[in-house]
Amino acid sequence: MVAALLVLGTVAEGVAWWAVARRRVSVWATLAPLLVALGALAVATGRVRAAGGVGAATAVGVGMGGGLALYAATRAFLGLVGPRWGALAADAREAYRRGAMLPRWATVAVSAILVAPGEELFFRGLLVPELERALGRGVSSAALAWGVSVLANLPSGNLAIAAGAAVGGALWVGLAVWSGGVVAPVACHALWTGLMLALPPPEAGSGGAP
């Protein structure tokens, strides 16, 4: 049951990104509600843990610190590489333009409070511990969890989104493994998303997308 949910959810996210990339549907009509639903289904399994190895307050604090560091690194990277890598800069602008029809406050609130946590609950809250049960707690299960989440984002055809899934995903998996739960990666992902949408790097332009 849980294995089927993980496979179908991962495929569904890839299909949603594929549809969005071909401009058939809006990201807000497909991907956003899908990730919220996947997060809710993950919680419904009863297998998602808040924090097993550390206290919840510590997990939140470390997660928020990671979110701030990731935001600073993202801004620095886009500032240095964006002007020299036109395709990346263009994809970053496109990623943020997808939410331009919504007020910025609504984009930030929905993405940081609902969409980002939904993705974390599914991929780091459910997928990571399930792989650890099957493969043991170690590099192999963490690497596979990271690879699956990156693969789900590749159909977006967007360099910025793929890079965010790869770099951010590595951090979020690491936080999940370290803390033994999902609170730390949720805090990190939600803060990074909120900052990126509220105060996007100049290279990313205006607007917003999950």
N, C-alpha and C positions, 0 to 999 in steps of 0.2 A: 504493500500500500504506500509506504513512505518512499520506497525506491521509485515507484511509478510516478508519484507526485514530483519527485526531483527531476526525473527524466522529462516528463511532460512540461513542467514549468520552465526548464532550461530551453527546450525546443520552442515553447510558446514565446519566450522573450526574443529568441533569435528571429522567429517569424514576424513578431511585432516590429523589430528594428528593420527587417527586410522591407516590410510594407511602408514604414515611415521613410526609409531611404529612397524609395521609388515614388515618393510624394503622393501615394494613394490615400493615406490617412494622416491625421494629426497625431503627434506624439502624445498629446493630452487625451485623445480619445482611445488610445490603444495601450501604449507602454505604461503610462502613469497608473491607470486603474489596474492593469495587470500586475504590476509590482506590489501595489497595495493588497490586492487579492492574494497573491502568493505569500506575502508576509502573514496575512491573517490565517491562511491554510497551514503555514508552518507552525504558528502558535497553537492552532487547533489540534495538531498531532500530540501535543503535550511533551514534546522532546526538546523544546528550546529552553536553554538555561540562561539565566541572567548573567551570572558570574560564578564560576565554580572554584577557581584557584585563588581569587583575591576578593576583597570586599567590593561591594557595588560602588561606593564612593571613590575608591581608588581606581576602579575600572573607568568610571566616568571621567575622572580627572586626567588620567593618562590618555584616554580616548580624545578628549578635547585638546590636550596638548598636541597629539598627533594630527588632529584636524587643522590646528593653527600652523603647524610646521608644513603640512602638505599644501596648504593654501599659499604660504610664503614661497615654497619651492615651485609651485605651479606658476605663480606670477613671475618669478625670476626666470624660469625656463622659457616661458612664452616671450618674455621681454628680450632674452638673449637670442633665442633660436627663431622666434616668429618672423622677425624681419628678414632672416636669411633662408627660411623655409616657407615659401609662399603657400604650398599646399596645406601645411599645418595651420598657418594663420587663417587661411580661407575656411578650413573645416571648423576651426574654433569659432569664427564669426557665424558660420551656418548653424552650429550647435546652439548658440545663444539666440539666434534669430527665430528659431522654431517656437519659442514661447513669447515672442514679441507682442502677440495680440492680447496677452493678459497683463493686468497691472503688475508692476514689479513686486509689490508686497504680496500679492496672491501667489505669484510664481515662487517666491522665496518660502512662503509659509507652507504651501502644498508640497513642494519638493523636499524641504528639510524636515517637515513634521510627519509626512505620510510616505512619500515615494522612496526616499533614501532609506528610512528605517525598514520599509517593506522589503527592499532588495537585501538588506543586511539580515533580516530575520530568515529569509529563504536561503541565501547562499552561505552566510557565515553562521547563522543560528541553527539551521537544520542540516545543510549539506556537510559542513565541516565535522560535526560530531558523528554523523552517519558514516562518513568515510573513515573516521578514527575508529569506529566500532569494527568496520570491515577490514581495515588495513593496519590498525594500530596507530598510536599517536606518534607521529614522526614526520620526516620530510616528505615521504611519499604521499601521505594523505593530504598534507597541506599543499603540496605542489599540484596535486590533482584537483583539489578544491579551487585553487587559483586558476588553473587552466580551464576548468569548466565555466567559470564566471567570465573569463576573458572571451572564450569561444561564443558565449551567448551574446556578446556585444559586437562581435566582428561583422555581422550582417548589416550593421549601421553604415558601413562603408565610409566611416568618418575617422580620420587619424586622431583627432582630439579625444573623441569618445573612446576609441580603442586604447589610447595612451592612458587615459584616466582609469579605465578598467584594469589595465596591466599594472600601473604603478600604485594606484589607490588600492586595487584589489590585493596586491601583495601586502600592503600595510594592514588592511582590514583582516585578512586571513591571519597574519601574525598576531594581531591584537586578540583575535578570537582564540587562537591556540594558547597564547600567553595567559589570558584571563580565564579560560575555561568557560566562556559564555559569549553572549552577543551584545552586552551593554557597551563595552569598550568600542567595538567597531561601529555600533549605531551612533554613539556620541561623536566619533571621529568623522564618519561619513556625513552625518547631518550637519555638523558645523562647517565642514569643508564645502558642502553643497550650498549652504546658506550664504557663506561668505563669497563664493564664486558667483552667485546670482545677484547678491546685493551689491557687491563691489567687484565686478568682473575686471580682469586685466584689460588694459586698453586694446590689446590685440584681438580680444574676443568681441569687442563691440558691445551693443546693447541687446536687451531682451533676456531670454533665459530658457532653459530646458532641463529636464531632470538629468 
